[in-house]
């Protein structure tokens, strides 16, 4: 079984990435708290019940800044499903790879670049549609950038780190 590495033995950038991955997984758990009681992102709008109401209350601030969150159009539900079925489980694997100091394994570097690129691309697509929505104010745009910006900026960091590892190995 792989041995866990002391975080202090890792580079500063790898320590930062571990922190980001923990944040991503925390948000994943928080999203599941919202979506599981509703039976999927597609059912978010009409979802009721005690646990669904509690989850909606926890997410209330986000409902106020994202014009699509409550109505969840099909394209957005598909992006959220991809996030929950592909990206977020991958972040769990990534955390394991970094904590066991195996983050420079070639297959993992390639996978990390692919998933990071997909995450960044879908996040930018969501930003583009949110920003042109007629009901989105400047305040909402700033709030959306603050809340969702890590899903663009962190993948850029991941790609930089994985590319750097590949170029120093040669």
N, C-alpha and C positions, 0 to 999 in steps of 0.2 A: 504494500500500500504506500502511495506517495507520502512523503513527510512534509508537514507544514513548515514553511519558512518563517522566521521572525520577520515581521514587517520592517523592522529597522535595518535588516540586511538587504532590503530592496532599494533600488534607486528612488530618488524623490518623485520622479514622474510615475513610477510604478506604484508608489504609495498613494499618490493622488488618484491614479486610475482605480485602485482598490476602493478608495473613499467614494468615488463616483459610482462604481458598480454597486456598492452597498446602498447608495441613494436610489439608484435605478430599481433595485430589488425591493426597497421599501415602498416606492411608488407603485410597483407591480402589485404588491400585497394590498395596498390601499385601493388600487383599481379593482382587484378581485373582490374586495369588500363591497364595492358598488355593483359590479356586473353579475356576480354569481347569483345573488338573490333574484335578479331579473331574468336569468336564463339566457343572457347574451346581450351584446351591445345593441343589437337590432330591437330589443324589447325595452330599452331604457326609458323611453318616453311614457309608456303606459304602465310602468312597473309600480306596484303598490305592495303593501305589507309592512309589518313592523321593522324587519331588518332592511328592507329596501328604503323605507323612509329614513331610517337612521343613517344609511349610507349616503342618501341624497343630501341630508343635512350636513354631513361631514364634507361633502363636495360643493356645498352651496356657493362658496366664493368662485369656484371655477365655472359653475353654471352662469354666473353673472358676467363673466368676461368672454366666454366662448359661445358664439351664436349658434353653433351646431351641436353643442354637447347635449342639450335636452332633447332635441328632435332627432339626432343621430341619423343623418341620411346614410343610405347604403354604402356609398364610397367611404365615408368616415368609419362606419362600423367595420368595413373590410380592413381598413388600415389598423384599427384598434385590435381586430382579431389577429392580424399578422403580428402585431406587437406582442400580444399575449401568447400566441402559439409558437412564434419563432424567435423574435428578438429577446424578450424577457427570459425565456429558458436559457438562451445562449449566454445572457449576462451571468447566470448562475454558473455555467461552465467556465466562463471567463474568470470569474472570481476564484473558482477552484484552481484554474491554471496559474493565476498570479500568486495565490497563496501557497502553491506548491513549487513556485519558481520554475514553471514549465511554459511560461508565456512566450518564449522564443522558439518553440517547436514550429517548424515550417508549416505544417497543416493548420495549426492554430492561428498563426499570423495571417495566413490567407483567409481563413474563415472570419477572423476578426475584422479584416479589411472589408470583406463582403457584407457582413452584417452591419458594420458601422456605416458603410455607404448606403445601404438600404434604409437604415434608421434615419440618416440625415436627409435622404431624398424624400421619404414619406413625410418627415417633419416639415421640410420646406414646402411641400405640396399643401399641407394643412395650413401653414402660415399664409401662403399665397391666397388660398380661398378665404381664410378668416379676414385678411387685410382688405379684400375687395368687397366684403359683405357690407351692405349699406347701413346696417345698424351698429357697426363697430366704430367706436369713438377712438380718439387718440389715446385716452387713458387706457382703454381696453387693449389697444395695440401694444402699449408699453407693458402692461400687465402680462399679456400673452408672451411677449418676448422674455420677460423675467421668469415666468413659470416654465415655458417650453423651450427656451433657449438652450438649456443643457442638452437637449436631444439633438441639437445641431453642433454645438461647440464640443461636447464630449466625444462624439464620433470623429470629429476632426483631430482631436488629441489622440484618440486610439489609432487612427490611420497614420498619423505622424510617428507615433511610437512603434508601430509594427513595421512601418517602412524603414525607420531608422535602424531597427534591429536587423532587418534584412540587408541593409547597405553596410553595416559594420561587420556582419558575418562574412562578407565576401572578401 
